[in-house]
Amino acid sequence: MSTLSILLQVASDFTPYAKMGAGIGSGLAAIGAGIGIGNIGRGALESIARQPEVTGDIRSNMIVAAALVEGAAFFAIVVCLLILFI
């Protein structure tokens, strides 16, 4: 038996674990993004409450930060889906 066939057999034995890990990973990515965006919103509301005159600047910075967090979460979910279906 060649080394490649042995490695392929071992890799096929771990396929269910890889799928379970991909599902857990995508769930954790979504939960992490929700927590991150929640913290961004909380901080923005506290800042607006302290200084209402800079509401526009805080809001625009909050939207940019939330978009970056959401983009990272989408990237993680896509990677997990690729692991799941490939």
N, C-alpha and C positions, 0 to 999 in steps of 0.2 A: 504494500500500500504506500502510495506516495504521501509526502508531507502535506501537499495541497489538499488532497482528498480528506485527510484527517482534520485539517483546519476547517474545511467546509462543513464537515459533519458536526464538529464542535459548535460552529457558528449557527447552524440550523437548530441545534438543541436549545440555544438561548433565545430564539426568536420570540417565544411568548413573554419572556422577561423584558426584552427590549420594547415590545409593544406596551406592556404594563408601565414601564419606566417612561415611555413617551407620553402616555396618558397622564401620569402623575406630574410629569414635567410641565405639560401645557397647563394643567390646572394650577400649579404653583406659580407659573408665569402670570396667569390671569389674576390670581389673588394678590401677588406682589404689585402688579400694576394698579389694582384697585386701592391698595393701601397707600401706594406712592401718590396717586392722584388725589386721594383724600387728604393726605398730609399737605400737599401743595395748596389745595383749596382752603384748608384750615388756616394755614399760614397767611394766605392772601386775605382772608376775611379778617384776621386779627390785625394785619397791617392796615387795611382800609379803615377799620374801627379806630385805630390810633391816629391815622393821618388821612382824613377823607379827601383832602385836596389833591392827592396823587392817585386817585382811584383808577384813572385811565392807564397810567404807567404800570401800576401793579397788575391790573387785569391783563394787559398785553403780555407782560412777563409770565404771568400764571399760565396763559394759554400756550405760550412757547414751551414752558417747562413740562406741562401736561402732555403736549404733543410728543416731546422727546421720550417721556416715560412710556407713552402708548406705543411709539414706534419700536422701542426696545422689546416691549411685551409681544408685539406682533411678530417680530423677528424670532423670538424664542418659541412662540407657538408654531410658526411655520417650520422651524427646525424640528420640533417634536412631531409635526405631521409628516414631514419627510421621512423621519425615522419610522413612523408608524406604517407608511404605505410603501416604503422601498425595501 
